[in-house]
Amino acid sequence: SQQGEEDPQALSIQEGENATMNCSYKTSINNLQWYRQNSGRGLVHLILIRSNEREKHSGRLRVTLDTSKKSSSLLITASRAADTASYFCARQTGANSKLTFGKGITLSVRP
Amino acid sequence: IAGITQAPTSQILAAGRRMTLRCTQDMRHNAMYWYRQDLGLGLRLIHYSNTAGTTGKGEVPDGYSVSRANTDDFPLTLASAVPSQTSVYFCASRGQDTGELFFGEGSRLTVL
């Protein structure tokens, strides 16, 4: 079974606003990754944060990781309509172990 | 363009039929994966291969088989399809250095 949860399940915001999505997990991780999926397409990797890192940035994306709380957040700043997609967090427990995906968060950005 | 190629894009087949979903990558990645994606359930791992010649079972392997004869190809076979195997199937490979997964565009399978 999949470990952890993402919340909210769905998020609707206005263009220009920030979007915050959360991911929690239950066991220790080697790294945590965030992916994006546009409707009808495959998943695309956004960002990876290792267990010894607390924050990473990539363009308008900011990811934080709190290993004591076993949680991560993905922040998209100044959202655009094109950010409308499903976002998934995925946990890797060991360097060569498999990724476990959450159920995803549906983000809608209204123009 | 380097990446993962899946075929077919979509397929409708009758229950009981045999079906093979094809997956090819040109990035020389060692590890490859098959996931199924169902509404409300997210992505679930079916089978994986850490390197050519080896395979392993994921979370939902029953009714599926895989082979990894070489680095590039990782086909997924449904020996006798059932309606519960209606899903979107994604093949992925993992970058050696980065650990990130590269996904194909998916194969939408409907079993009637």
Backbone of each chain as ProteinMPNN parsed JSONL, in Angstrom:
{"seq_chain_A": "SQQGEEDPQALSIQEGENATMNCSYKTSINNLQWYRQNSGRGLVHLILIRSNEREKHSGRLRVTLDTSKKSSSLLITASRAADTASYFCARQTGANSKLTFGKGITLSVRP", "coords_chain_A": {"N_chain_A": [[0.842, -1.187, 0.0], [0.345, 2.322, -0.477], [2.399, 4.672, 1.149], [1.92, 7.456, 3.315], [0.498, 10.728, 2.731], [-1.006, 13.166, 0.584], [-1.897, 16.571, 0.643], [-3.769, 19.546, -0.074], [-6.363, 17.423, -1.575], [-7.364, 18.591, -3.805], [-6.938, 21.778, -5.301], [-7.775, 25.076, -5.899], [-6.961, 28.066, -7.349], [-6.391, 31.586, -7.961], [-4.876, 33.012, -10.818], [-1.578, 34.194, -10.391], [-1.578, 34.01, -7.652], [-0.069, 32.208, -4.874], [0.619, 28.713, -4.664], [0.367, 26.113, -2.396], [1.34, 22.89, -1.629], [1.152, 19.858, 0.15], [2.917, 17.053, 1.537], [3.012, 14.075, 3.275], [4.743, 11.445, 5.007], [5.557, 8.083, 6.124], [7.745, 6.441, 6.768], [11.357, 6.442, 7.094], [13.268, 8.308, 4.717], [15.324, 8.397, 1.753], [15.338, 10.252, -0.263], [13.036, 12.743, -1.482], [10.72, 13.349, -4.015], [9.157, 15.54, -6.358], [6.62, 15.507, -8.797], [5.017, 16.425, -11.852], [1.958, 16.229, -13.652], [0.415, 16.719, -16.584], [-2.868, 16.78, -17.984], [-3.693, 13.721, -19.428], [-1.094, 13.09, -20.063], [2.331, 11.917, -19.532], [4.179, 11.648, -16.392], [6.255, 14.29, -15.207], [9.399, 15.059, -13.968], [9.993, 17.347, -11.334], [11.503, 18.315, -9.079], [13.992, 17.28, -6.752], [14.612, 16.475, -3.408], [16.96, 15.819, -0.965], [17.4, 13.754, 1.975], [19.044, 15.046, 3.753], [18.761, 17.655, 3.209], [17.037, 20.779, 3.539], [15.685, 22.691, 2.144], [14.93, 23.533, -1.223], [15.258, 25.231, -4.339], [13.798, 25.921, -7.492], [13.454, 27.812, -10.09], [10.232, 29.054, -10.088], [9.511, 27.321, -8.163], [9.52, 26.05, -4.865], [10.734, 23.846, -2.56], [10.342, 22.277, 0.532], [11.62, 20.296, 3.216], [10.927, 18.486, 6.061], [12.263, 16.384, 8.08], [11.867, 15.578, 10.668], [9.192, 15.869, 11.109], [8.346, 14.332, 9.104], [7.481, 15.333, 6.576], [6.797, 17.237, 3.594], [6.738, 20.183, 1.572], [5.499, 21.703, -1.366], [5.853, 24.668, -2.988], [4.448, 26.812, -5.274], [5.128, 29.75, -6.712], [3.566, 32.832, -7.715], [1.501, 31.839, -9.523], [0.478, 30.424, -12.684], [-1.888, 30.021, -15.355], [-1.028, 27.926, -16.873], [0.122, 26.273, -15.026], [-1.752, 24.573, -14.159], [-2.46, 21.324, -13.329], [-1.799, 17.92, -12.255], [-0.116, 17.13, -9.269], [2.445, 15.225, -7.866], [3.919, 13.689, -5.039], [6.779, 11.722, -4.36], [8.372, 9.107, -2.679], [11.576, 7.921, -1.85], [13.124, 5.319, -0.303], [15.647, 4.221, -0.094], [18.919, 4.383, -1.62], [18.9, 2.938, -4.009], [16.37, 2.038, -4.115], [12.854, 1.592, -4.825], [10.562, 4.106, -6.041], [7.833, 5.413, -4.247], [4.693, 6.533, -4.901], [2.402, 9.181, -4.107], [-1.162, 9.876, -4.103], [-1.694, 12.115, -5.498], [-2.227, 15.629, -6.191], [-4.634, 17.804, -7.346], [-4.289, 20.658, -9.109], [-5.793, 23.648, -9.936], [-5.547, 26.515, -11.789], [-6.975, 29.534, -12.1], [-7.538, 31.733, -14.775]], "CA_chain_A": [[0.0, 0.0, 0.0], [1.121, 3.548, -0.551], [2.56, 5.314, 2.437], [1.858, 8.9, 3.305], [-0.649, 11.385, 2.137], [-0.838, 14.495, 0.045], [-3.066, 17.412, 0.838], [-5.13, 19.029, -0.227], [-6.556, 16.574, -2.747], [-7.594, 19.504, -4.916], [-6.663, 23.162, -4.956], [-8.153, 26.004, -6.963], [-6.486, 29.397, -7.005], [-6.398, 32.584, -9.031], [-3.569, 33.275, -11.412], [-0.815, 35.174, -9.631], [-1.486, 33.57, -6.255], [0.844, 31.107, -4.59], [-0.009, 27.42, -4.39], [1.143, 25.278, -1.486], [0.891, 21.504, -1.58], [1.856, 19.161, 1.222], [3.1, 15.61, 1.413], [3.531, 13.452, 4.492], [5.139, 10.062, 4.808], [5.577, 7.361, 7.398], [9.034, 5.817, 7.071], [12.517, 7.257, 6.736], [13.489, 8.407, 3.28], [16.609, 8.813, 1.198], [15.005, 11.517, -0.907], [11.635, 12.943, -1.826], [10.662, 14.0, -5.32], [7.862, 16.052, -6.811], [6.365, 15.348, -10.218], [3.847, 17.098, -12.402], [1.325, 15.5, -14.742], [-0.646, 17.396, -17.331], [-3.952, 15.868, -18.336], [-3.454, 12.833, -20.553], [0.336, 12.993, -20.358], [3.148, 11.244, -18.532], [4.69, 12.489, -15.305], [7.502, 14.989, -15.458], [10.11, 15.355, -12.724], [10.155, 18.775, -11.04], [12.56, 18.644, -8.134], [14.349, 16.233, -5.798], [15.251, 16.987, -2.199], [17.543, 14.704, -0.225], [17.015, 13.741, 3.383], [19.892, 15.965, 4.519], [18.475, 19.012, 2.754], [15.832, 21.342, 4.143], [14.972, 23.537, 1.198], [15.513, 23.667, -2.557], [14.522, 26.119, -5.227], [13.964, 25.758, -8.933], [12.56, 28.782, -10.713], [9.137, 29.472, -9.202], [9.231, 26.222, -7.248], [10.3, 25.95, -3.636], [10.398, 22.619, -1.839], [10.924, 22.134, 1.859], [11.557, 18.954, 3.784], [11.086, 18.421, 7.51], [12.341, 14.949, 8.361], [11.358, 15.303, 12.016], [7.742, 15.774, 10.966], [8.093, 13.471, 7.953], [6.606, 16.06, 5.673], [7.395, 18.101, 2.588], [5.813, 21.105, 0.926], [5.846, 22.281, -2.662], [5.27, 25.988, -3.169], [4.565, 27.41, -6.595], [4.86, 31.172, -6.557], [3.05, 33.571, -8.878], [0.994, 30.766, -10.381], [-0.021, 30.733, -14.025], [-2.886, 29.061, -15.825], [-0.297, 26.765, -17.39], [0.517, 25.401, -13.913], [-2.845, 23.631, -13.941], [-1.955, 19.961, -13.525], [-1.741, 17.13, -11.026], [1.226, 17.115, -8.704], [2.654, 14.019, -7.065], [5.171, 13.497, -4.334], [7.25, 10.337, -4.417], [9.397, 8.885, -1.672], [12.546, 6.849, -2.079], [13.615, 4.993, 1.029], [17.064, 3.896, -0.168], [19.543, 4.94, -2.82], [18.502, 2.18, -5.202], [15.039, 1.47, -3.921], [11.814, 2.084, -5.717], [9.796, 5.273, -5.634], [6.435, 5.219, -3.893], [3.973, 7.756, -5.225], [1.133, 9.493, -3.485], [-2.311, 9.848, -5.004], [-1.678, 13.308, -6.308], [-2.997, 16.836, -5.861], [-5.085, 18.462, -8.57], [-4.208, 22.116, -9.005], [-6.434, 24.425, -11.0], [-5.217, 27.933, -11.714], [-7.966, 30.248, -12.893], [-6.95, 32.914, -15.419]], "C_chain_A": [[0.878, 1.237, 0.0], [1.224, 4.175, 0.831], [2.416, 6.803, 2.254], [0.642, 9.431, 2.594], [-0.233, 12.713, 1.553], [-2.074, 15.308, 0.379], [-2.761, 18.824, 0.393], [-5.234, 18.074, -1.411], [-6.739, 17.423, -3.989], [-7.436, 20.923, -4.421], [-7.0, 24.029, -6.155], [-7.766, 27.407, -6.541], [-6.569, 30.316, -8.217], [-4.973, 32.751, -9.55], [-2.859, 34.38, -10.628], [-0.668, 34.821, -8.163], [-0.445, 32.468, -6.127], [0.052, 29.842, -4.283], [0.906, 26.611, -3.492], [0.524, 23.897, -1.393], [1.775, 20.736, -0.607], [1.877, 17.655, 1.008], [3.649, 15.087, 2.725], [3.85, 11.998, 4.212], [5.378, 9.404, 6.152], [6.925, 6.752, 7.755], [10.168, 6.732, 6.63], [12.765, 7.215, 5.235], [14.932, 8.747, 2.963], [16.434, 10.143, 0.48], [13.512, 11.558, -1.18], [11.599, 13.751, -3.113], [9.25, 14.483, -5.597], [7.792, 15.939, -8.33], [5.093, 16.098, -10.592], [3.295, 16.253, -13.529], [0.23, 16.364, -15.352], [-1.648, 16.345, -17.791], [-3.603, 15.042, -19.566], [-1.992, 12.623, -20.911], [1.071, 12.183, -19.292], [3.624, 12.208, -17.462], [6.034, 13.088, -15.694], [8.127, 15.365, -14.123], [10.285, 16.863, -12.559], [11.396, 19.026, -10.193], [12.772, 17.463, -7.179], [15.019, 16.88, -4.601], [15.721, 15.791, -1.378], [17.236, 14.836, 1.266], [17.859, 14.686, 4.234], [19.733, 17.418, 4.074], [17.167, 19.485, 3.374], [15.015, 22.154, 3.157], [15.72, 23.537, -0.139], [14.626, 24.537, -3.405], [14.806, 25.723, -6.668], [12.973, 26.682, -9.608], [11.507, 29.254, -9.742], [8.76, 28.388, -8.181], [10.134, 26.305, -6.02], [9.814, 24.709, -2.905], [11.091, 22.644, -0.486], [10.747, 20.697, 2.333], [11.821, 19.042, 5.27], [11.086, 16.941, 7.892], [11.835, 14.615, 9.75], [9.839, 15.152, 12.004], [7.35, 14.841, 9.828], [7.115, 14.145, 6.991], [7.414, 16.929, 4.721], [6.319, 19.014, 2.025], [6.388, 21.566, -0.394], [5.106, 23.602, -2.784], [5.523, 26.437, -4.595], [4.197, 28.88, -6.436], [4.35, 31.776, -7.866], [2.493, 32.619, -9.924], [0.45, 31.302, -11.701], [-1.05, 29.689, -14.418], [-2.214, 27.785, -16.311], [0.202, 25.833, -16.285], [-0.58, 24.402, -13.568], [-2.408, 22.224, -14.319], [-2.173, 19.182, -12.24], [-0.295, 17.055, -10.58], [1.341, 15.929, -7.747], [3.954, 14.132, -6.285], [5.514, 12.012, -4.365], [8.424, 10.186, -3.461], [10.29, 7.725, -2.082], [13.219, 6.556, -0.752], [15.092, 4.66, 1.044], [17.603, 4.369, -1.501], [19.112, 4.226, -4.089], [17.12, 1.581, -5.07], [14.024, 2.163, -4.813], [11.134, 3.319, -5.145], [8.367, 4.865, -5.32], [5.716, 6.544, -4.068], [2.743, 7.928, -4.35], [0.032, 9.511, -4.535], [-2.444, 11.114, -5.835], [-2.587, 14.417, -5.81], [-3.351, 17.495, -7.178], [-5.09, 19.958, -8.346], [-4.881, 22.75, -10.211], [-6.099, 25.883, -10.774], [-6.137, 28.677, -12.667], [-7.344, 31.512, -13.486], [-7.633, 34.196, -14.968]], "O_chain_A": [[2.029, 1.191, 0.434], [0.253, 4.203, 1.587], [2.736, 7.355, 1.201], [-0.121, 8.704, 1.958], [0.76, 13.312, 1.968], [-3.183, 14.774, 0.394], [-1.613, 19.262, 0.47], [-4.277, 17.935, -2.173], [-6.329, 17.041, -5.085], [-7.757, 21.238, -3.275], [-6.571, 23.76, -7.277], [-8.197, 27.884, -5.491], [-6.789, 29.872, -9.343], [-4.002, 32.641, -8.802], [-3.474, 35.378, -10.251], [0.262, 35.281, -7.5], [-0.002, 31.88, -7.113], [-1.04, 29.896, -3.716], [2.088, 26.442, -3.793], [-0.666, 23.753, -1.113], [2.987, 20.941, -0.551], [0.985, 17.075, 0.39], [4.645, 15.601, 3.232], [3.296, 11.393, 3.294], [5.4, 10.068, 7.188], [7.219, 6.566, 8.935], [9.954, 7.683, 5.879], [12.502, 6.21, 4.574], [15.658, 9.305, 3.785], [17.267, 11.042, 0.597], [12.821, 10.542, -1.117], [12.35, 14.712, -3.281], [8.275, 13.9, -5.125], [8.751, 16.228, -9.045], [4.227, 16.362, -9.758], [4.05, 15.632, -14.277], [-0.759, 16.691, -14.696], [-1.31, 15.174, -17.962], [-3.262, 15.587, -20.615], [-1.685, 12.039, -21.95], [0.489, 11.811, -18.273], [3.494, 13.425, -17.6], [6.831, 12.479, -16.406], [7.46, 15.923, -13.252], [10.667, 17.566, -13.494], [12.239, 19.851, -10.545], [11.83, 16.742, -6.85], [15.892, 17.734, -4.757], [14.954, 14.861, -1.131], [16.858, 15.907, 1.743], [17.437, 15.084, 5.319], [20.478, 18.297, 4.508], [16.295, 18.677, 3.695], [13.802, 22.292, 3.309], [16.95, 23.54, -0.188], [13.409, 24.582, -3.225], [15.893, 25.26, -7.011], [11.784, 26.372, -9.691], [11.833, 29.797, -8.687], [7.796, 28.542, -7.432], [11.328, 26.588, -6.115], [8.618, 24.549, -2.662], [12.268, 22.986, -0.377], [9.84, 19.987, 1.9], [12.828, 19.609, 5.695], [10.027, 16.325, 8.012], [11.413, 13.484, 9.996], [9.275, 14.397, 12.796], [6.166, 14.585, 9.608], [6.069, 13.594, 6.648], [8.552, 17.304, 5.002], [5.139, 18.663, 2.002], [7.591, 21.789, -0.53], [3.88, 23.648, -2.693], [6.659, 26.444, -5.067], [3.069, 29.204, -6.065], [4.658, 31.301, -8.96], [2.952, 32.594, -11.066], [0.027, 32.453, -11.813], [-1.07, 28.59, -13.864], [-2.767, 26.693, -16.176], [0.655, 24.725, -16.571], [-0.362, 23.487, -12.773], [-2.037, 21.957, -15.462], [-2.673, 19.722, -11.253], [0.623, 16.933, -11.39], [0.452, 15.673, -6.934], [4.963, 14.611, -6.802], [4.626, 11.16, -4.392], [9.339, 11.01, -3.431], [9.83, 6.7, -2.586], [13.818, 7.444, -0.144], [15.741, 4.797, 2.082], [16.841, 4.714, -2.404], [18.976, 4.856, -5.138], [16.747, 0.701, -5.846], [14.307, 3.172, -5.458], [11.13, 3.546, -3.935], [7.766, 4.068, -6.04], [6.083, 7.55, -3.461], [2.127, 6.956, -3.913], [0.264, 9.2, -5.704], [-3.234, 11.16, -6.778], [-3.572, 14.181, -5.111], [-2.486, 17.72, -8.025], [-5.813, 20.465, -7.489], [-4.572, 22.425, -11.358], [-6.339, 26.425, -9.695], [-6.089, 28.48, -13.882], [-6.693, 32.276, -12.773], [-7.262, 35.282, -15.413]]}, "seq_chain_B": "IAGITQAPTSQILAAGRRMTLRCTQDMRHNAMYWYRQDLGLGLRLIHYSNTAGTTGKGEVPDGYSVSRANTDDFPLTLASAVPSQTSVYFCASRGQDTGELFFGEGSRLTVL", "coords_chain_B": {"N_chain_B": [[14.755, 12.629, -30.265], [15.723, 12.01, -27.015], [14.41, 9.578, -24.733], [11.51, 7.924, -23.342], [9.615, 5.567, -24.994], [6.388, 4.465, -25.513], [4.114, 1.9, -26.544], [1.061, 0.289, -27.47], [-0.558, 3.53, -27.86], [-3.17, 3.583, -27.076], [-5.581, 1.031, -26.424], [-8.172, -1.264, -26.985], [-9.391, -4.227, -25.751], [-10.649, -7.597, -25.683], [-11.756, -9.397, -22.818], [-9.715, -11.985, -21.541], [-7.956, -12.106, -23.628], [-4.538, -11.973, -24.727], [-2.045, -9.545, -24.146], [0.57, -7.321, -24.97], [2.335, -4.642, -23.763], [4.496, -2.271, -24.987], [7.724, -0.917, -24.26], [10.348, 1.271, -24.677], [13.556, 2.623, -24.162], [16.046, 5.142, -24.729], [18.125, 6.05, -23.258], [19.965, 4.62, -21.941], [19.541, 3.809, -19.354], [19.736, 1.9, -16.351], [17.72, 1.012, -14.55], [14.285, 0.238, -14.767], [10.692, 0.675, -14.864], [7.268, -0.338, -14.412], [4.191, 1.203, -14.026], [0.787, 1.404, -12.97], [-1.962, 3.591, -13.376], [-4.731, 4.659, -11.704], [-7.859, 6.193, -11.192], [-8.156, 7.949, -8.226], [-6.457, 6.245, -6.941], [-3.869, 6.769, -7.533], [-0.472, 6.243, -8.604], [0.63, 2.97, -8.985], [3.092, 0.54, -8.459], [3.907, -2.031, -10.688], [5.776, -3.951, -11.836], [9.37, -4.123, -11.808], [12.718, -3.465, -12.979], [16.017, -3.677, -12.18], [18.304, -3.892, -13.649], [19.442, -5.048, -16.863], [18.33, -8.325, -17.522], [17.366, -8.894, -15.02], [14.441, -8.892, -12.954], [11.714, -7.687, -10.896], [9.028, -7.921, -8.474], [6.427, -5.573, -7.973], [4.075, -3.58, -6.258], [1.542, -4.393, -7.193], [1.564, -6.991, -8.784], [0.146, -9.203, -9.777], [-1.207, -11.034, -12.471], [0.301, -9.884, -14.371], [3.327, -9.891, -16.336], [6.833, -9.429, -16.899], [9.781, -8.823, -18.899], [13.323, -8.495, -19.359], [15.338, -8.383, -21.565], [17.324, -6.87, -22.674], [19.021, -3.68, -22.271], [17.449, -1.603, -23.266], [14.732, -2.298, -23.691], [11.58, -3.039, -22.194], [9.112, -4.849, -21.933], [5.658, -5.249, -20.991], [3.456, -7.767, -20.138], [0.142, -8.938, -20.336], [-1.223, -11.845, -19.604], [-3.772, -12.986, -19.746], [-6.18, -10.985, -20.15], [-8.207, -9.094, -17.857], [-11.21, -7.304, -16.872], [-10.586, -5.637, -14.653], [-8.065, -4.829, -15.148], [-8.195, -2.678, -16.724], [-6.88, 0.415, -17.292], [-4.479, 3.118, -17.08], [-1.275, 2.756, -18.229], [2.032, 3.274, -17.289], [5.363, 3.48, -18.292], [8.647, 3.774, -17.022], [11.978, 5.041, -16.585], [14.987, 5.183, -14.624], [17.222, 7.771, -13.925], [20.708, 7.392, -13.715], [22.483, 8.995, -12.225], [20.961, 11.084, -11.115], [18.657, 10.027, -9.98], [16.067, 10.612, -10.598], [12.911, 9.871, -12.147], [12.063, 9.095, -15.497], [9.331, 9.361, -17.526], [7.196, 7.598, -19.827], [4.591, 8.432, -22.23], [2.372, 7.008, -21.664], [0.075, 4.218, -21.843], [-3.136, 3.634, -22.67], [-5.384, 1.341, -21.607], [-8.187, -0.614, -22.236], [-10.23, -3.097, -21.055], [-12.666, -5.219, -22.034]], "CA_chain_B": [[14.7, 13.134, -28.894], [15.913, 10.92, -26.07], [13.303, 9.441, -23.808], [10.789, 6.662, -23.222], [8.566, 5.395, -25.987], [5.438, 3.4, -25.197], [3.159, 1.552, -27.588], [0.323, 1.313, -28.193], [-1.041, 4.672, -27.092], [-4.41, 3.108, -26.476], [-5.995, -0.263, -26.943], [-9.347, -1.914, -26.416], [-9.321, -5.663, -26.037], [-11.625, -8.438, -25.012], [-11.279, -10.17, -21.676], [-9.162, -13.28, -21.886], [-6.921, -11.96, -24.646], [-3.168, -11.68, -24.325], [-1.652, -8.212, -24.613], [1.891, -6.857, -24.555], [2.607, -3.213, -23.856], [5.926, -2.132, -25.272], [8.423, 0.229, -23.677], [11.74, 1.366, -25.125], [14.256, 3.851, -23.772], [17.328, 5.315, -25.412], [18.985, 6.799, -22.348], [20.886, 3.632, -21.356], [19.298, 3.682, -17.919], [19.679, 0.518, -15.889], [16.474, 0.669, -13.871], [13.031, 0.555, -15.455], [9.519, 0.411, -14.031], [5.915, -0.246, -14.943], [3.172, 1.628, -13.087], [-0.567, 1.632, -13.464], [-2.577, 4.754, -12.745], [-6.176, 4.551, -11.624], [-8.464, 7.342, -10.525], [-8.307, 7.802, -6.783], [-5.448, 5.339, -6.384], [-2.533, 7.228, -7.862], [0.368, 5.323, -9.359], [1.041, 1.772, -8.253], [4.155, -0.178, -9.159], [3.554, -3.395, -11.088], [7.039, -4.686, -11.876], [10.521, -3.289, -12.048], [13.962, -4.15, -13.353], [17.157, -2.841, -11.787], [19.295, -3.97, -14.714], [19.099, -6.061, -17.863], [18.43, -9.7, -17.053], [16.73, -9.054, -13.704], [13.148, -8.246, -12.756], [11.179, -7.852, -9.552], [7.612, -7.617, -8.334], [6.069, -4.369, -7.262], [2.929, -3.598, -5.344], [0.386, -5.07, -7.795], [2.116, -7.757, -9.904], [-0.67, -10.336, -10.219], [-1.81, -10.921, -13.791], [1.267, -9.232, -15.256], [4.698, -10.384, -16.361], [7.769, -8.568, -17.62], [11.075, -9.387, -19.25], [14.333, -7.457, -19.618], [16.377, -9.072, -22.332], [18.4, -5.912, -22.942], [18.877, -2.442, -21.499], [16.52, -0.638, -23.838], [13.336, -2.72, -23.806], [10.982, -3.584, -20.97], [7.703, -5.083, -22.234], [4.731, -5.711, -19.947], [2.494, -8.672, -20.754], [-1.033, -9.415, -19.636], [-1.405, -13.157, -20.219], [-5.196, -13.182, -19.982], [-6.676, -9.716, -19.62], [-9.483, -9.024, -17.138], [-11.685, -5.911, -16.835], [-9.927, -4.854, -13.605], [-6.795, -4.337, -15.669], [-8.452, -1.417, -17.408], [-6.071, 1.405, -16.582], [-3.434, 3.757, -17.87], [-0.007, 2.145, -17.841], [3.196, 4.115, -17.533], [6.707, 2.932, -18.182], [9.59, 4.799, -16.594], [13.344, 4.626, -16.301], [15.587, 6.041, -13.617], [18.534, 8.3, -14.212], [21.73, 6.812, -12.832], [23.093, 9.965, -11.33], [20.022, 11.98, -10.454], [17.605, 9.313, -9.271], [14.731, 10.985, -11.044], [12.289, 8.977, -13.116], [11.62, 9.62, -16.773], [8.128, 8.613, -17.87], [6.595, 7.629, -21.146], [3.326, 9.148, -22.291], [1.316, 6.137, -21.178], [-0.748, 3.364, -22.715], [-4.477, 3.517, -22.088], [-5.884, 0.016, -21.925], [-9.555, -0.912, -21.823], [-10.537, -4.524, -21.185], [-14.132, -5.369, -21.999]], "C_chain_B": [[14.786, 11.945, -27.946], [14.705, 10.83, -25.152], [12.734, 8.038, -23.808], [9.681, 6.633, -24.263], [7.688, 4.226, -25.592], [4.511, 3.154, -26.377], [2.356, 0.33, -27.13], [-0.064, 2.464, -27.276], [-2.334, 4.309, -26.388], [-4.827, 1.816, -27.159], [-7.254, -0.718, -26.223], [-9.246, -3.394, -26.749], [-10.332, -6.435, -25.2], [-10.977, -9.181, -23.855], [-10.806, -11.541, -22.141], [-8.063, -13.222, -22.936], [-5.575, -11.633, -24.019], [-2.763, -10.333, -24.916], [-0.263, -7.873, -24.109], [2.006, -5.365, -24.808], [4.118, -3.047, -23.998], [6.478, -0.849, -24.657], [9.876, 0.181, -24.105], [12.32, 2.688, -24.661], [15.61, 3.916, -24.475], [18.321, 6.095, -24.564], [19.996, 5.907, -21.638], [20.755, 3.551, -19.835], [19.207, 2.211, -17.529], [18.296, 0.144, -15.36], [15.263, 1.125, -14.671], [11.857, 0.054, -14.645], [8.249, 0.428, -14.866], [4.966, 0.123, -13.801], [1.813, 1.57, -13.777], [-1.168, 2.79, -12.678], [-4.083, 4.638, -12.848], [-6.707, 5.705, -10.799], [-8.646, 7.052, -9.039], [-7.264, 6.921, -6.124], [-4.024, 5.777, -6.694], [-1.779, 6.23, -8.716], [0.786, 4.167, -8.473], [2.026, 0.975, -9.095], [3.748, -1.615, -9.433], [4.776, -4.3, -11.033], [8.161, -3.7, -12.12], [11.708, -4.151, -12.474], [15.118, -3.223, -13.006], [18.265, -2.843, -12.829], [18.885, -5.067, -15.677], [19.328, -7.461, -17.296], [17.79, -9.951, -15.71], [15.403, -8.325, -13.673], [12.678, -8.498, -11.329], [9.72, -7.456, -9.514], [7.417, -6.34, -7.547], [4.88, -4.593, -6.362], [1.757, -4.414, -5.877], [0.814, -5.917, -8.983], [1.204, -8.821, -10.499], [-1.339, -10.064, -11.554], [-0.895, -10.295, -14.819], [2.608, -9.96, -15.218], [5.55, -9.425, -17.178], [9.008, -9.37, -17.976], [12.042, -8.247, -19.522], [15.535, -8.126, -20.292], [17.561, -8.163, -22.625], [18.111, -4.625, -22.183], [17.712, -1.591, -21.965], [15.044, -1.007, -23.709], [12.818, -3.371, -22.535], [9.485, -3.791, -21.22], [6.929, -5.632, -21.039], [3.652, -6.552, -20.623], [1.369, -9.011, -19.798], [-1.386, -10.742, -20.305], [-2.854, -13.413, -20.605], [-5.912, -11.997, -19.339], [-8.037, -9.854, -18.94], [-9.904, -7.566, -17.034], [-10.997, -5.049, -15.774], [-8.543, -4.36, -14.022], [-6.979, -3.134, -16.598], [-7.77, -0.307, -16.631], [-5.207, 2.156, -17.589], [-2.097, 3.257, -17.342], [1.154, 3.057, -18.247], [4.474, 3.325, -17.33], [7.641, 4.08, -17.806], [10.984, 4.2, -16.464], [13.955, 5.621, -15.329], [16.988, 6.465, -14.013], [19.553, 7.804, -13.208], [22.204, 7.802, -11.792], [22.078, 10.747, -10.504], [18.976, 11.254, -9.62], [16.211, 9.666, -9.707], [14.226, 9.976, -12.055], [11.888, 9.759, -14.363], [10.474, 8.735, -17.236], [7.818, 8.683, -19.356], [5.254, 8.339, -21.082], [2.132, 8.266, -21.909], [0.63, 5.336, -22.269], [-2.089, 3.174, -22.013], [-5.09, 2.209, -22.551], [-7.29, -0.164, -21.371], [-9.83, -2.373, -22.088], [-12.043, -4.694, -21.002], [-14.544, -6.809, -21.702]], "O_chain_B": [[14.017, 10.99, -28.061], [14.064, 11.831, -24.832], [13.393, 7.085, -24.221], [8.905, 7.581, -24.384], [8.181, 3.121, -25.362], [4.167, 4.076, -27.116], [2.9, -0.562, -26.479], [0.087, 2.375, -26.057], [-2.557, 4.689, -25.239], [-4.474, 1.55, -28.308], [-7.38, -0.572, -25.007], [-9.038, -3.764, -27.904], [-10.796, -5.974, -24.157], [-9.802, -9.546, -23.909], [-11.411, -12.168, -23.01], [-7.32, -14.188, -23.113], [-5.499, -11.085, -22.92], [-3.104, -10.023, -26.058], [0.05, -8.114, -22.943], [1.799, -4.89, -25.924], [4.901, -3.609, -23.233], [5.783, 0.162, -24.554], [10.554, -0.829, -23.919], [11.676, 3.734, -24.748], [16.229, 2.895, -24.772], [19.242, 6.723, -25.086], [20.79, 6.385, -20.828], [21.72, 3.265, -19.126], [18.674, 1.387, -18.272], [17.766, -0.918, -15.688], [15.218, 2.244, -15.181], [11.99, -0.869, -13.84], [8.163, 1.111, -15.886], [4.932, -0.535, -12.761], [1.71, 1.673, -14.999], [-0.92, 2.949, -11.483], [-4.64, 4.532, -13.941], [-6.082, 6.136, -9.83], [-9.22, 6.033, -8.656], [-7.186, 6.851, -4.897], [-3.072, 5.204, -6.164], [-2.382, 5.461, -9.466], [1.241, 4.365, -7.347], [1.816, 0.764, -10.29], [3.302, -2.329, -8.535], [4.812, -5.28, -10.29], [7.934, -2.581, -12.58], [11.701, -5.375, -12.348], [15.178, -2.097, -13.499], [19.069, -1.914, -12.89], [18.068, -5.923, -15.338], [20.357, -7.748, -16.684], [17.675, -11.102, -15.29], [15.249, -7.269, -14.288], [13.171, -9.394, -10.644], [9.228, -6.752, -10.396], [8.136, -6.06, -6.588], [4.708, -5.665, -5.782], [1.051, -5.06, -5.102], [0.454, -5.585, -10.112], [1.454, -9.298, -11.606], [-1.954, -9.017, -11.757], [-1.249, -10.182, -15.992], [2.976, -10.563, -14.21], [5.047, -8.703, -18.039], [9.253, -10.446, -17.431], [11.619, -7.147, -19.877], [16.571, -8.387, -19.68], [18.681, -8.64, -22.805], [17.075, -4.5, -21.53], [17.057, -0.932, -21.158], [14.193, -0.121, -23.627], [13.517, -4.148, -21.885], [8.672, -2.988, -20.763], [7.459, -6.366, -20.204], [3.009, -6.1, -21.571], [1.588, -9.324, -18.628], [-1.806, -10.753, -21.462], [-3.134, -13.985, -21.658], [-6.211, -12.006, -18.144], [-8.898, -10.617, -19.378], [-9.057, -6.675, -17.099], [-10.841, -3.845, -15.976], [-7.927, -3.561, -13.317], [-6.015, -2.641, -17.184], [-8.048, -0.108, -15.449], [-5.212, 1.863, -18.785], [-1.828, 3.329, -16.143], [1.238, 3.534, -19.378], [4.644, 2.607, -16.344], [7.439, 5.219, -18.227], [11.139, 2.997, -16.257], [13.499, 6.759, -15.221], [17.827, 5.644, -14.384], [19.301, 7.793, -12.003], [22.312, 7.473, -10.611], [22.313, 11.035, -9.331], [18.463, 11.813, -8.651], [15.249, 9.067, -9.225], [15.008, 9.31, -12.733], [11.444, 10.906, -14.296], [10.616, 7.516, -17.329], [8.123, 9.659, -20.042], [4.828, 8.792, -20.02], [1.002, 8.749, -21.844], [0.608, 5.716, -23.439], [-2.162, 2.627, -20.913], [-5.291, 1.997, -23.747], [-7.551, 0.097, -20.197], [-9.683, -2.843, -23.216], [-12.607, -4.358, -19.96], [-15.736, -7.108, -21.638]]}, "name": "protein", "num_of_chains": 2, "seq": "SQQGEEDPQALSIQEGENATMNCSYKTSINNLQWYRQNSGRGLVHLILIRSNEREKHSGRLRVTLDTSKKSSSLLITASRAADTASYFCARQTGANSKLTFGKGITLSVRPIAGITQAPTSQILAAGRRMTLRCTQDMRHNAMYWYRQDLGLGLRLIHYSNTAGTTGKGEVPDGYSVSRANTDDFPLTLASAVPSQTSVYFCASRGQDTGELFFGEGSRLTVL"}
